[in-house]
Amino acid sequence: MAPLLLVDGDRNFGKALAIALELDGIPVVTSPDVEDALRRLARQAFGACLVDCFLPGADALFSCLAKLAGIRVFATGTYPEVLAGAARRHPWITTLQKPFAPSAIAARLAGPVRP
């Protein structure tokens, strides 16, 4: 299974989520910001990417991810209106409002991948 790229500036949240997902057998690579995520995407293939849509540059990252076939993309955030805006701009992403259970990601990883 290709790893999930977790892009979130909250180190504690990212670390806790990565541990929980890895315990469920999902390999995770964490990234603290969009610039680091873009560098990682240039060097490595990922099966999924989870992005805090409140991060500066998140829309640019979503646009980059739209060009990659076979990757599931999740937008997370605390505010429903921010998530709704991201979903309007990028209708192919899956939104997850924080807090959410790691099992919500695992269940969605089992679903179909967009072309």
C-alpha positions in Angstrom: 0.0 0.0 0.0 1.3 3.4 -1.0 1.6 5.7 2.0 -0.7 8.5 3.0 0.8 12.0 3.0 -0.5 13.9 6.1 -0.1 17.7 5.7 -1.0 19.5 8.9 0.8 22.2 10.8 -0.4 20.9 14.2 2.5 18.6 15.2 0.5 16.9 18.0 -2.5 16.2 15.8 -0.4 15.0 13.0 1.7 12.7 15.2 -1.4 11.2 17.0 -3.2 10.6 13.7 -0.2 9.1 12.1 0.3 6.7 15.0 -3.4 5.7 14.9 -3.4 5.1 11.2 -0.1 3.2 11.3 -1.6 0.9 14.0 -4.4 0.2 11.4 -1.7 -0.8 8.9 -1.7 2.5 6.9 1.8 3.8 6.3 2.0 7.6 6.9 4.4 10.3 5.9 3.9 13.6 7.8 4.5 17.1 6.4 4.2 20.3 8.4 3.4 22.6 5.5 2.4 22.9 1.8 6.0 23.6 0.6 7.3 20.5 2.2 4.4 18.4 0.9 5.1 19.6 -2.6 8.7 18.5 -2.3 7.6 15.1 -1.0 5.1 14.7 -3.9 7.8 15.4 -6.4 10.0 12.6 -4.9 7.5 9.9 -3.9 4.2 8.4 -4.9 1.4 8.5 -2.4 -2.0 6.7 -2.4 -3.7 9.4 -0.5 -3.2 12.9 0.9 -4.8 14.5 3.8 -4.5 18.3 3.9 -5.6 20.8 6.6 -7.4 23.2 4.3 -6.6 26.1 6.7 -2.9 25.9 5.9 -1.5 28.7 3.7 -1.3 27.4 0.2 -3.7 24.5 0.6 -5.6 25.5 -2.5 -2.4 25.4 -4.5 -1.7 21.9 -3.1 -5.2 20.7 -4.0 -4.7 22.0 -7.6 -1.4 20.1 -7.8 -3.0 16.9 -6.4 -5.8 17.2 -9.0 -3.2 16.5 -11.7 -2.2 13.2 -10.0 -4.2 10.1 -11.1 -5.1 7.5 -8.5 -4.7 9.5 -5.4 -7.4 10.0 -2.8 -7.5 13.5 -1.4 -9.0 14.6 2.0 -9.5 18.1 3.2 -9.7 18.5 6.9 -10.5 21.5 9.1 -12.3 22.6 12.2 -14.6 25.1 10.5 -17.5 23.8 8.4 -17.6 26.9 6.2 -13.9 26.6 5.3 -14.4 22.9 4.4 -17.5 23.8 2.3 -15.5 26.4 0.4 -12.7 24.0 -0.3 -15.3 21.4 -1.5 -16.8 24.0 -3.9 -13.4 24.9 -5.3 -12.3 21.3 -5.5 -15.4 19.1 -5.8 -13.3 15.8 -6.1 -11.9 16.1 -2.6 -13.4 14.3 0.4 -14.0 16.6 3.5 -13.5 15.5 7.1 -14.4 18.0 9.8 -12.1 17.8 12.9 -12.3 16.1 15.2 -12.8 12.8 13.3 -11.9 9.2 14.1 -9.0 7.7 12.2 -11.4 4.9 11.2 -13.2 7.5 9.0 -10.1 7.7 6.9 -9.4 4.0 6.8 -13.0 3.4 5.6 -12.7 5.9 2.8 -9.3 4.5 1.7 -11.2 1.3 0.9 -13.5 3.1 -1.5 -13.0 3.8 -5.2 -10.2 6.0 -6.4 -10.9 8.8 -8.8 -9.3 8.4 -12.3 
